């Protein structure tokens, strides 16, 4: 086994040599940016030894590459230890790629699949990716309708994706390429044990991953206590957990160390990795410590200063020391991730206006505790605070800027605060949070940083030397563009609803000397999970992506002590943080700002459950899954599942049955006329043709659903965030248009536009006029009705697994007997039964067959999963799932229902016709040659859906199989019968029904003997006379030739067995039949010449029954000659219908055989006597 580290193949095809002989790539494999490749360049590139990649596989913009089938024929596992943006397998923008063809790929352990923007790529939708990875994104490839189908030998699948798209080609076959199928080797019992399989279908040992083969070189006498005998007989392609000495283990054996969570190494092998993986740019020192082999010590340990291959426990916290650096972009900040100490100085210059820069600084500098040199923050446009350094404790000042300063903050145009600690956060263990051990501070040219903010550093920074010189900390160049005399603005929450809140705050204009300096107020709101936010959280100078700002304009000569304002467009049941500050002109030296206030909006109707998915498991059972609402708007505690049987009028299906018979009549059937099929046709041919006539009825319905692993989510599709957001936005818009709140109680006149915001008017207004707001106070029901009279509210009921919801639907039916909880289902699974046999008025059919009967049942569940049992087979059900919030004192809100439909699987045998209810009768016929037979039968009592049509198959000894198609409508109109006119004879009849699902089974044959009509005696007389006349002529001819031949044979010979050449029989190949192709079955009779047998002979691969005349072996030469002469005469009567035909002669060797047409009814005389009236 050859193990390679990460490989990056780019620029030229020649770089593929880096992958030569690799069995495992410990790392990633990138094949990218090959611009000048041609298809011929890749013809001889193959890596059959490669079976596993531990990180990810990326194929991107490689020109000329048409397929991966030859390049990686045995790649079976991608582990996804390190992912490429959540993906372990990516094929992106491959303009030439036509097929993937990774026929051996069976497992992607971690990570998703992304195959996108490959305009010529086929055979992507024909792969069942759910068997390989949990999630996958397939998009913008070649339309599968323009791609060829899989080979006919490829297996079919019946699974669908969560978006409803069929997996496979147009025939539901799965394949990697046109000729390479995606084969499912595993048996059901193997999949149920979560085991992979060998290509023979046998289960691999539990530790195997990606397949296995038998170890032909294994010595059964070997003893290994850590492995059972089953594993010792197999070689795993890859291991689920660890590999050690070519065996798979759950944990590394004693004395070995886990490396990359996939293989075990000895201590020496671990130390040798230091030389193997180190480069000129980076040196590694691997340590065998704590059962693992890694170049880093585990948490709580640090590298031993005396031996770099060992780890020692840290005395306190383990520091990560980084050298002096300058941060001017995100990349340079990432280099400091995890650093606790900077051995030198830290300089921050950020001119980048990326809106995420502050969040990145918070992430990568959150662990920084100590700086041995100085800290310099200058010309950083996005910074508003220094909160990203909130864990900084010590600035030692070993090296000083200008030999004086250890903290320099200057020329930051948007900096508004330094460390915005709360008063209770100034001290930690009776010590100030930050200590400057040596040096002074330098703060200048920060136009929005008020001098008071700088003075507040005294409360939480130790080591400040005061008084400050104006040249060190300026009171003029700092805060010169904002009002720094800020008072506390009083604000309180008056009332809240699901999507609005009314606030009251003081009129600060009354405190200003010149009220014209006050332009208005800025109202800041944001969602707050906890009550610990600050005004600077999520804010930088480039963007304000967390705080929402609303302006409130003042009114001239407004002498009120307080203002009231309505804030709308809030989210229900959400905690918000709010503060207000004044909006003044630049020359104003006085302002106000409130403390942060918190409030929670009231609950509202939740949005519908997401991704409702249903799958039929059996003919009477379906399972449901869904996801919680994207906007719960409260505490969603339960879901109401409604299952409604979809009943359709059978008129449409009866008409469909007539059309079905019409199609078959135009192809191979007529009704009631008889169509004679070729003798080579079989019933299976007819069945296949009939299925082709209506392939959409039952395609794959009888197939067993694919078993998935226990997580249940492997077959789901992962959508891109943009797709999800667009889908949710569309659904919200649609529901807002369809479902509107009732306005019958909001009949208040003279209400300002701000009140219309409650009802969905989003036009911006900044305040409510006082005279109109009195209407709100006097009509408090406006706010209450928004909650109490919500159109989606449901009267509170006690919830349990047997809840009937009779108060909701008012039907008065008790569904308790329909709902059960299965003891075999896990606690997170809710199952309930729906007994379709329960007597209910809803199940009674309408007399006119116009009113559709409906069966409906409701249940309340407390998980996102339900199992429904005892349903009717092959029946369409409408599934509705409603999300409901926790009980409140007043009402409980429930969402609009998520709806889907599912049809249960067909029940085998349900479409079979009961033979005991089949009867027949004869009727008088006006025809002189045909008799009228009427077959009657009852339809199947409980078919799979509706019966569309029936087929009648009949045959006799004179006629091959013939078929008649009768629509269900015609059968019903004819009093459950069908009339057929047939000639006399012995017939066998079989029937079968065609339902919405498929054809039922044929009934057992019914034998009917049809006698000749009474007026047919005259016909017999004519036939008898004609036959006697023909026989008379034949006898005369035969007698004449017999007398002539007898005279010729009267001679004397010393050898009585010798036949003169005049009597020699000339062998005719046309009639001669080899003796080994003739079989004698039983004797029919005996005469003076010999015996007659019932026999068979083979001609043109067909077995034909016949009568065989055998000459006695003791007959002399003359008798043998006469025997052959008789056969010679019979050759002349092959075209005579009423004379027994010659079928063949066996004249080689003794005894001679003559093969003739068999007469099943015996001779004519006895037949006429038997049928004498």
N, C-alpha and C positions, 0 to 999 in steps of 0.2 A: 504494500500500500504506500502510495506517494502522497504526502500531505503538502499542499501549497498554501501560501498566505494569500492575501487579497491580490487580485489581478485586474489591472486596468488595461484593456486592449483598445487602442485608438489610433487614428490617423492613417494607418496602413494595414493591409491584410497580413503583412509579414509578421506583425506583432502577435498573431495567434500562436506563434511558437512558444510563448510564455506559458501556455496551458498544456503543453505536451506532457503526457504521462501522468497528469494529475488525477488522483482518485477522489480526493476531498479538497475543496477550497475552504480553508478556515479564514473566512472573511467574505468580502463581496466579490462578484464577478461583473465587471462592466465591459460591454462591447459598444463603443460609442464613437461617433464622429469619424466615420470612414467615408470620405467623399468620393473617392475615385475607384471604388470597388466595382467589379463586373461579375456576373454570375459564374463565369468560368473560373474566376479566382478562388471560389469557395468549393469547387467540385471535389477536391481531394482533402479538404479540411474535415477531420473527424476526430472525436475524442471519446472513444468507446469506454475508456476506463473511468471517466468522471461519473460519480454517482451521487455526490452530495455537495451542497453549498451551505455554509453555516449562516451567512448573513442574507444577502439579497442578490438577485440577478436582474441586471438592467441592460436592455438592448434599445439603443437610441440612435437614430439617424445613421444607419449603416447602409450605404447604397449597394445595390447589386445582390444583396442577400435575399434569396427567394424562400428558403426553408431552413428550419433548425433540425429537421428529422434526421439528417445524416450527421450533423455536427455533434449533437448530444443524444445519441440513441439510448443511453442507459441512465440518464440523470433522473433520479427518483425522489429525492428529498431536498427541499429548501427550508432551512430551519428558521430563518428570520430573526436571528439573535440581535442583529442591528438592522433597523429598517430604513428604507428610503421614504420618508414622509408617510409612515404607516403601511408601506407596501413592501412585500418581499419579492414580487415578480412583476416587472414592468416592461412592457413593449410599447414604445411611444414614438410616433412619427417615423415609422419605418415605411418609406414610400414604395419600396420594392417587394417587401415581404408578402408572400402569397399564402403561406400556411405555417403553422407553428410546429406541429408534428412531434412534440415531446411525449412520445408514446409511453415512456416508462414513468413519467411524473405522476406520483400518487399522493404525496403529502407535502403541504406547506404548513409547517408546525405553527408558525406565528406570523401574523401580517396578512395583508390583503393582496389581491391581484388587480392590476390596472393594465388594460389593453385598449389603447385609445389612439385615434387619429392615424390609422394605418389604412389608406384608401384602397389598397389592393388585397387586403388580408381576408381570406376565406377560412372556413372551418373553425370559426370562433364560437358561433352559436351552436355548433354541433358537438361541443364538448360540455359534459356535465361538470362544470367547475365546482359545484357544491360537494363533489366527492374529493376535492383536492384542498380547498380552502374554505373558511367560514364566510368570507365576504369577497366580492369581486365587482369590478366596474368595467363593463364592456361597452364602448361607445365610439361612434364615428368611424367604424370600419366599413368594409365593403358590404353592401346590402346582401343579405343571405339569399335573397331571391335571385340574385345574379350569379350565385355560386353553384357548383355542381352538388348533387346529392351524394350521400355515403354509399358505399357498396352494399348490395343486398344482403351480404352475409353479416353485416354489422348488427348489433343488438338494438332493440327498440326500448325506449323508456317512456313512462307515462307521467313523469314529474313535470311540474311547471315552476317557473320562478315566482317570486313574490309579486312581481308586477304583472303576472298572468302570462308572460311570454313562454311559448312552448320551447322546451329544450330539445335540440336535435334538428334534423333537416325536415323536409316536407313530409317525410314518412316517420318522423320521430326516431330516426336512427342516430346514433352517436358515433363520432369518429374523429380522429386527429387529421387525417388526410383522406383523399378519395379512396385509397386502398387500405389504410391502417385504421382499424376500429379502436374505439375506446372500450376495451374489454373489461368486464367486471368479473374478475376471477373468483372473488370471495363468495363462499357459501353463506347462507343466512346465519348459521350458527357461529361462523367466524366473526361476522360483523356484530352480532349480538354480544360477543365477548371482547369487542374492540380490538380485534387482531387483524393484522394484514395477512396476505395469502401468497402462496407460491403460484406460479403459472399453471400448475396442475390443479389448482383449486383447494389444495390442502391448507390447513391453518398453520401459519408460522408460529414459532414460540412467542410468548407474550412480550418479550423484550425487543422483538424485531420491529423495524420501521422501513417501509418502502419495498417490502418483499423479501424473499429468501430462496435458497436452493439447497438441495440435499448435499450433505458433506460426504462424498463418496470415499474420501480418504480417512474418515474417522475410524479410530480403533476402539471398538466397543469395550476393550479391557481397560481403557483409560478411566481414571477415577478423578472426578472433580466435585468436591462437596458443595461448591457454590453454584453448580449448574445441574439441572435435572437432565435425565436421559433424553428427554424430548428435544431440548435445545442442542445437546451435543451432536445430534444427528443432522443439524441444519446450520447453514451459514447465512447470517443476516446481511442484507445489503447495507443497512444502517441500523443504529440502535436508538431506541426511544430515549434512553438516558445516557449510559456510559459504556464505552468500549475499552477493554483492557485485554491485551494479548489475544486479539482476534475473537473475543467473546463479549457478550453483552451482559451488563450488570445493572441492577437497580441503584446501587451505591458502589463507590470505589472500594476495592478490597483493602484490608489493612496494609499499611506500608506504601500505599499509592495516594496520589493527589489529583483532585479533579481540575481539569483544564478546559476552560470555555464551556463548562457544563456539558461536555460531550465525550471526553476521553480521559483516561487515567494515566498518570505518569509516575515513574519512580522519582525519588529526590534528585538523583543525578540527571535524569532526563529533563526535569524541570529547570535545573540550573543551567543546562546546556542551551536552553532557549534564549538565554541572555545574549549569547554570541550569535545565534541563528537569526534573531529578529531585530537586533540592534543595527542601526545604520549610521552613516556619517553625520546625520542630522540629529539623531535621537538615540540615546543609550538606555537600555532596559536592564534592570537587575531583578530577575525572577526569584521569588521566595516560595519555598515549599513549607507552608504554614497553615495550621488550622484545617487540614484536610484539603486545601486548595493550592493551586499553583498560579500565582499572579505576580505582576511586577509592582503592584501596589499592596500595601498592608491593609488589613481589614479595619473597620471603624474601631477606634479606641487604641490603635497601635500605630507605631511609626517605625521607619527604617532604622536599624541598628547602625550607629555611627561607626562602629568598629568592623561590622560585617554587613555589607549591603545585601547579602542574601538572606538576612534574618530580620525579624520584626520583634520589637519590644513594646511593652505596654506604656502608654503615655501616662505621665504623672497626673496631669489635669485634663486639659483638652488638647487634642492633637492639632498642632498648627500646620497650616500649609503656607509656606513662605514663597512669596513672589518678589521679583526684582522691580526696581524703579520702572515706571512706565508712564506713558502719556495717552490719555483716552481722547480720541477725536472722532470715533465712529463706533458702531455696534461691534464690529469685529474685534477691535482692540479691547472693548469691554468684556467680550466673551473670554478673552485670554485670562481674565482675572477671576473666572468662576471658581468658587470654593476657596479663594485665598483669604486667609485670616490675618496675614501680616505681610506688609510690603517693606522689604528691606531696602529702603531708600525713600524717594519722594514720589508723590502722585500728583500729576498735573491733568486737569480736565479742561479741554477746549472743544466745545461742541458747536459747530456752525451748521451741522446737518439739521434740517427742519423736518426730519422724519417724526411722525406723530407718535411712534412707538418707542422713541429713544429713552424716555423716562422710565417706562416699564422695563426696558432692557437693563438699564442701570440698576433698578431695584432688584432685578433677578440676579445679576452677576456680581454686585457689590454688597449683597446682604450679609455676607459672612465676614466682611472686613472689620477687624477689631483694632489693629495697631498700624501706625505709619511711623517708621523710624526717622524719616526726614521731615519734609514740610508738605503741606497740602495747598495746592494752588488751583483755584477755580476762576477762570477768566473767559470773557467773550463767549459765553455759552448762552446762545439765544433761547433754547427751549426751556431752560431751567426756571422753575417758579419757587421751589424750595430745595433744601439739601436733605430731604427726608430719605433719599436713597442711601445715605450714610448713617442711618439711625442707629446702627449697632457699633459705630466707631467709638472707642473708649479712650484711646491714647494717641496723641501726636507728640512724639519724643523730641523732635527738633534737633536730631544729631547733626543734620546739615540744614542751614538756614538760607533763605533767599535774601540777597543783599546783606548777609551777615546779621540780619535782625529779625526776620519774619518767618514764622512757622505756619501761619494760616493767612492766606491771601485770597480775598474775594473782591474782584473788581471788574467793572465794565460788563455787567450782566444785565441787559436791558429789561428783562422781565422777571428778575428775581424779586419775590415779594416777602419771603420769610426765610429764616435760616433752618433751624430744627424746630418744627411746630409741635413741641411736646406739650402735653397737658400738664397742669400744675402738679398732679400726683405722680408724674413720670420724671420729674426733675432729678430725683435722688434714687439711687440703687444701693441698698445696704449702707445707708447713711453717707454715701459718697455721691458727688455730682457725676452725672452720666459721662461727661467728657473731661479729659484732663490734658492741658497743654503743658508739657514738662519743661520746655525751654523755648524761648522766642516770644515775639509779640504778634499781634494781628494787624492786618492791613485791609481796610474795607473802604472802597472808593467807587464812584461812578456807577452806582446801582440805583437808577432813577425811581424805581418802584419799591425799594427797600427802605422803609421808614427807620428813622434813627432809634425810635423806641424798640423796634425789633432787635436792633443790634445791642441795645442796653440790656434786653431781656436775657442775653447770653450769660450774664452774671449769675442767673439762677441755676443754670445747669452745666456751666463750663468752669472748671477749676484751673487756676494758673493765669487768669487775666490780670494784667498789670494796669491799674488805674491811678490817677486820671489819664484818659487817652489824649494823646496829642492830636490836634486837628490834622496834622500831616499823616497820621496813622489811620484814624477813623474820622471821616468827614461828616459833619452834621449838615452840610450844604449840598454836597453832590449825591448824597443818598436820600431817596424819598422825595426828590424835588418835583416829581411829576404826578404825585397822588396826594390826596388829603391824608395827613397822618394823625390828625386830632380826631380820633374815631370813638364815638360813644356806642353804648350797647342799645340796640333797637329792640323794643319790646314786641313780641309776636306770640300769638297763641292760635291753636286749632279750634275752630268753632264747631264744625260738623263735617262728616265725611260720608261718602257713598262708595259704590263699587268703582266708579271711574272719575270721581271728583272729590274735592275738598274745599271747604270755605275757611279762609284764614282771616285773622284780624291783627293789624299791626298799627303802631302809633304813627301819628302824623308828625314826622320829624321837621317839617317846615316851620312848625311853631317854635322850634328851638334855634332856628337860624336867624342871624341878624338880617341877612338879605335872602329872602325866599326865592329870588330869581336864580340864585346859585344852584338850587336844587332842580335838576332836570326830571328826575323820577326815581323809581326804585327798580332794582334788579332782583328777581325772585329766582333762587336756585333750588332745584329739586333733583334728587337722584334716588335710585333704588339702593337700599341698605339692608344687607342680610343681618348685620350686627350693629349695635349702637356704639361703634367706635370709629366712625369715619371722621376725617378732617376735611376742611374746605379745599385742601390741596390734593386730596386723593384723586388720582386719575386725571389730573390737569397738568398741562404744560402749555407753553406759549404758542405751540403750533396747532394744537387742537384742544377741544374740550369734549371728550368722547364719553364722559360719564355724568357730568352735571348738565341738566337742561336749564336754560336761562329764559325767563319770561320778563318782559318789560311792563312796568306799571306807570302810566303817565299821570302826572299830577294835574289837578284842576285849579285854575286861578281862583284866588280868594276863598280857598277851602279852609275853613276854620274848625272843622271837626277834629276831635282829639284822636280819632282812629279811622283807619281805612279798612274796608272789607273787600276781599277779592275771591273770585271763584276760579279754581285751577281745574282744568278738565284734561281729558285724554290720559288718565292714569290707568294703571293696571289693577284689576281687582285683587283683593286679598294679598297685597304687597306692602311691605314696610318701606317707607320713604324717609329720607333725610331732607330737611328744608332749612334754608337760611336766607335772609334778606339783607341787602346792603344798599346804601343810597347811591344815586347816580348824579354826580355833581360836575360842574365845569372845572377846568384845570386850575383856575385861580382860587377856588374854594379851599380853605384851610381847615374845614370842619366836615365831618361825615359821621355815618353811623352804620353799624353792622350788628345783626342779631346773632345770638348763639344758635347752634344747630338744634333744631327741633325734629322729633321723630313722630310719625303717625302711620297707621296701617289702614288701608282702604278695606271696605267691606267685601264679603264674598259675592260672586256673581256666577252666572251660568258658565260652566266649563265648556271648552271646545270639545268637539267630538273625538273619540279615541282614534288613534292613528294606526295605519297599516293593518287593518282588520284582514285576517287571513284564515281561510277555511280549507280543510282537506278531508276528503272522504276516505276513511280507513277500511270500512267494510260496507256491506249492503245496508246495514242498520246503524252505522256509527260514523260520526264526523268529529273532528277536533277543531277548535278555534283558538287563535292567538291574536293578540293585539297589543298595542303599546299605549301607555298613558297619554292623555291629552297634552298637546303642546302648551296649552294655556289652561291649567287646572282651575285657576281663579278661585281657589279654596282648597280644602283638604279632601281630595277624592278618596273615598273609602270603599266604594262598592261599584259594581257594574251590573246593570240590568240587561240580561240577554233575552231577546225575544226570537223565537223560532216559529216561523209561519210556513205552513205547507202551501206551495204555490199550485193552485188548482186551475187548470185550463179547460175550456170547453173542448170536447172530443171532436167537434165538427171539423176543425182544422186538420186534425190527425186522420180523420176518415177520408177527407179529401186527399191528404198526402198519400194514404194507402192506395187510392185510385190512381194517382199519378205514378206511384211506384210500380203498380202492375202495368200501367201504360208503357213505362220505360222498358220493363222486362219483355213486354209483348213485342216491342220493336226490335229487341235483340235476339233472344232465343226462346221466347214463349209466346203462345197465343192462347186466348181464352174466348170461346170454349173449343176452338179447333185444335187438332192434335199436331204437335211438332215432333217429328222423328229425329232423335239425336243419333249421331254416329255411334257405332257399337263400341268404339274405344272410349267414349265419354264415361265418366264415373260421377257418382254423387258428389265427390269432393270438388270436381270441376265446377259443378253447378253451384255449390256453396260459395266457392271463391268468386265466381262471376257475380253472384248476387251481392256479395259484400262490396265488390268494386262498383256496383251500380249505386250504392248509397254509403260511401265510405265515411260520411260524417256521423252516422248514427251511433256506432259502437266502437269507434276506433280507440283501441287501447283501454277500453273501459274495464275489461276483465283482467287486466294485468295487476299483479300484486304491487302495491305501492312500495317505493324504495325505502328501506330502513335507514334511519339516520342515527347518529350517535346521541348520547343522552342529553347533550346540551340543547338539542332541538333547534339550534339556530344555524346549522351548517348550510342549510339550503337557502338562507336568506341573502338578499342583495344589499350591498351597502351603497347608498346613493351619495352623490357629491353634496356638500353643504348648500351650494347654490341651488341645486335641484330641489332639495328639501325645503328651503326657504321659499322658493317660488311656488311649490306645491301648497305649502301651508298658507301663503299669502292668497293664492287663488281660492282655496277653500274658505278662508275667512271672508273674502270679498263676496263670494257666492252666498254664504250664510247671512251676511249682513243685508244682502239684497232681498233674499227670500224671507228671512225671519226678521220682522220689525216689531218693535214694542208697541203695545196698544196705547193709543193716544186719547181714549175716551174720557179719562179722568184728568188729563192735563188741559182742562178748558179754562185757562186763566187769561184774561185779556190784559193788554198793556204790559207785557213782559218784555224786558230788554233782550237784545240779541245774545247776551251772555247766558240767559236761561236756555236759549235754544241749543247751546253747547251740550246741555244734558242729553238732548235728544239726537245728538250726532252731528250738529253743525260745527265744523272745525274751523270756521273763519276766526281769525285772531282778533280778540277784543281784550283790552288790558284791565278793565275794571267794570264794576256794576254801579250804575248810577244810584245814588242813595234813594231817590224817590221810588225807583222801581224795586229796590231791594226790600223795601217794606212789604211788598207783595210776597216775597219769599218768606218773610217772618210770619206774615198773617196766613200763609198757605203752606204750612210746613209739610202738608201731605204731598207736595211736589217731590220732595226728596224721598219721603217714605214710600210713595207709590212706585218710585223707581226700583225699590227693593221688594216691597210687599206684593205688588201686582205684576211681578215679573212673569212674562208669558211662559217661561220654561220651568217655573217652580212646580214641585210636586208635593202633595200633602204628605207629611211625615208619617211613615209607618215603621214598625219594628222590623229590622232586617234579620233574616236568617236564610239558611240554605234551602228552606222549603217555603219561601215566601211566594204568595200567589199573585200579589199586585191586583187583587180584585177591585180595589178602590180606584185603580187607574183606568181599567178598561171597562169595568161595569158589566162584564158578561155573566158574572155570577157563577162561573164554573170553578170547581175545585180541582186544581192541578197538583194537589199534594201527592196523589198516587202516581204522578208522572215523574217525580223528582226523587232521585236517590243519590246517595254518596257512596262511591265505590271504595271499599277497603283496600283495594289493590293499587289505588292511585296515591302518589305522594301527597303530603299535606299541602303542597303548593299547587295541587291540581284539583280542580272542581269538576266532577262528572255528574251528569243527571240523565235520567231516562225519559223517553217520551213514548208512552205506550199508545200506539196508533189504534189499538183495538178498543180503547175506552169508548163506551157509549156516550155520545154527545150529540145534541141537535146539530152542531156544526158539521158533523160528519155525514149527515143524511143527505143524499143527492137530491137535487131539485127534480120535480116531476117533469118540468119542461126542458131540463138540461140546459137552461140558459143562465140561471143563477149559479154562480160558482161557489162550491162549498170550500171552507177554509178551516184548517186546523192550526191553532195557535197556542203556544205555551210560553210562559215567562218564568224567569228564575233570577235571583240575585246572587252574584258571586263576589268574591273578595280578592281574586287574583286576576292576572291578565291571561288566563288560560281556562278553557272549558272543554269538557268531553261530553258529547251528546250521544245517547244510546237509544235503542229501541225505536229507531225511525223506520219509515216505510222505505222499502228498497226502490232504487232508481226513481227517486222523486226529487223534484226541485224544491229547495227550501230557501226562504229569505231569512237571512240572519241580520239582526239589528242589535247593536251594542250601545248602550247609553251609560255614560259616566255620571255618577252621582256623588255629591259631596257628603261630608259628615253631617249627622243630624244637628240641627240648631233648635233654638227655642221656638222659632217661628216657622220657618220653612226649610225645605231641602231643595237645592238647585240640582237639576240634571241637564245634561247636555243634549244637543241634537244627536240623533242616532247615527252611528257609522253603519253602513249597509253593505252587504255582499250577498251573493247567492252561491249555492253549492248543490250539486246533485249527488245523491248517494249512489254507491256502486250497484250494478245489477245483481240480482239473486239468481244463481244457477238453478235451472229447472223451473223457474217461475213461468216461463213462456211455453212450457210443454202442454200439449193437449192430452187430456185423460182419455185413454182408449175405451174405458168402460162407458163413456158417454158418446161413443161414435156408433151410429146405426145407418142402415141403408134400406132402401125399398125400391121396387120395380114399378114402373108406370107404363101405361099403354102408349105405344109410339105409332105415329102415322107412317113412319118409314117402313118399308118392307124388309130392309136389311139391317137396321140398327135398333137396339133396345135402349130404353131410357132408364138410367139408374140415378137415384137421388141419394147423396150422402148428407148426413146431418151430424153435427157435433157441437158441443158446448165450447164457448171460448174459455181460455184459461181463467181461473177464478181470480187470481191476483197477479197479473202480469207485470213486467218491468215497464211501467208507464202505460202506454196504450198499445193495443194490437193494431198494426197497420194493414196487414194482409195475411193471407194463408196460401200455402202451396200444397197442391195435391200431386203426388207422384203415383203413377200406375203403370203396370206392365203386364204382359201375358207372354206365353211361349211363342206367339206369333209376332209380337211387337216388342221392341226394346223399351227402355224407360221413357216415359213421356210426362210432361209437367203442365200444370195449369195454375195460374195465379189468380186469386180471388181477393178483392179488397174487402176490408172489414165492413165497409158500408154495404157492399153487395151481399155479403154473408148475412148481415142483419136484416136487410130487406127481404131476403129469400127465406125468412123464418129459420135462420141458423142452418141453412142447407145449401146444396149446389147440385144442379142436374147435369148429368153427362150422358150423351148418346154414344153407345159403343156397339160394335158387332158382338155376336155371341162368342163365348169363350170363357176360360178360367182366368180371372184377373186378381192381382194383388194391389192393394191401395195403402199408401202411407201419407200422413199429413204432418205439417209443422206450421207454426205461427211465426210471423215477423213482428217484433215489437219495436219500440223506440230504441231498445238496447241492441238487439241482435236477433238472429234466428234461434228459435227453440230447437229441441231435439226432435228427430223424426219419431213418430209413433211406431209401435210394432205393426207389421203388415196385417191387413185385413183381407181375407180371401173371399172373393165373390164369383159365383159361377152364373154366367148369363146364358140362358137357353135360347135356342133358335125361335124366332117368331112363328106363330101358327101358320101363316101363309108361305112358309119357306119349304113345305113338303114337296111342292111341285119342282122346286129348284133341285131337291135331292134326286128326284126321278130323272130329270134331265141329266144331271151329273152322272148318275148310275149308268144310264144308257150310253152316255159318251165314254165312260170308263170301260164298259163291257165291249164296246166297239173297238176301242184302242187295244184292249187286251186280246181280242180275237185276232186282230191283225198281227200283233206281236207273236202270238202262239203259232199262227200259220207260218210266219217267217222263220221262227226258231225251229219248227218241226221240219220245214223244208231243208234248212241248212243242216239240221241234225242227220237227216237221211243221206244227204250228199256226203257229209264228212264220214258217216259210218261206212259207206262204201269205200271211201278212200283208205280207211284204216284196216280193211280186211286183207291182211297179208301175212306171210309166214316168215318168222325170223328165229334164228337160233338164240338170240338175246331178246326175250320178250320185253325187257325194260328199256330197250333201245328204241328211240323214236326216230323214224325216218325224217330226213331233212324237210320233206314236204309238210310235216306237221310241226315243225319248230315254231315257237312263239317269238315274234319280234318284240324285243323289249322297247317300250316307249318311255323315255325319261319324263314326259309330261304327266304320265299316270303312275309311274313306278314310285313306291314309297318304301324307304328302308325299313327293314324288320325291327331295328332297335327303336324306332319312333312309334311303334304300334304297341298298345297295351290292351290285353283282354281282361274285361272286368267280371262278367258272369255269363252263363250259358242261357240262351233264349229257347233253342229247340234243336232237333236232330232229324236228319233224313238219311236216305240211302247214300247220298254223296258225301255227307259229313255233318258238321255242326255249325250253328250260328250263335255268335256271341255279341253281347254289348261291349263295345270297346271305344278306345280313344286313340287318336293319332295327332302328331304335332306337325303343323304346317305353317311356315312363316312365323314361328314363335307363338302361334295360337294353338290351343288344345281344342280339338273338334271331336264331338261325340258321333259315333257311327255304329252301323251293324257290320260285323266281320264274319264272312263265310269261310270256313276252314275245311279243306279237303282232307279226308282221312289219309293217313300215311300209308295204309296198305293198298291203296288204289293203284291200278296199273297205269301204263303209259297212255293208253287210249282215254282213260277217265281223266287223267291229268290234262290231256290235250283238249278234251271236251270242256273241262272246267275253265281253261283259259279262253277257249273260243266263246263260251258264254259271256265272259267278261268283255271280250272284244266286241261282241254284238251290242252290249249295253252302252258302249261308248257312243253309239249313234243316237241314243235317246236322252242326251244330257239336257236338251232344251224343252223336253216334254214335261209339263207341270204335273200330270197325273200318273206318271210312271216313276218308279223308284230310280233315283239317279245313282250312277256309279261315281264313287269318290276317289278310288285308287286301287292299285294292284301291287301285290308283293309276290313276284315270280322268281326271285332268287332264293335258292335253297328250298328245302322241303320243310313243312308242307306249304302249298300255295295258299295265299290269302286274297280274298276279294273284299274291298271295303265299299259299302253301300250306304245310302241315306237311311237312317233309322226311322221306323214307323211307330211313334209312341202310342197310337190308338189301335194298334193291331191291324188285321186284315179288313178289307172293306165289307165282306159279308157279315162278319161278327159285329162290326161297328153299326151296320144298318139294322141288324136284328136288335141290337141293344137299344137303339134310339127309335124303335118302331113306336108310333103313337098308340 
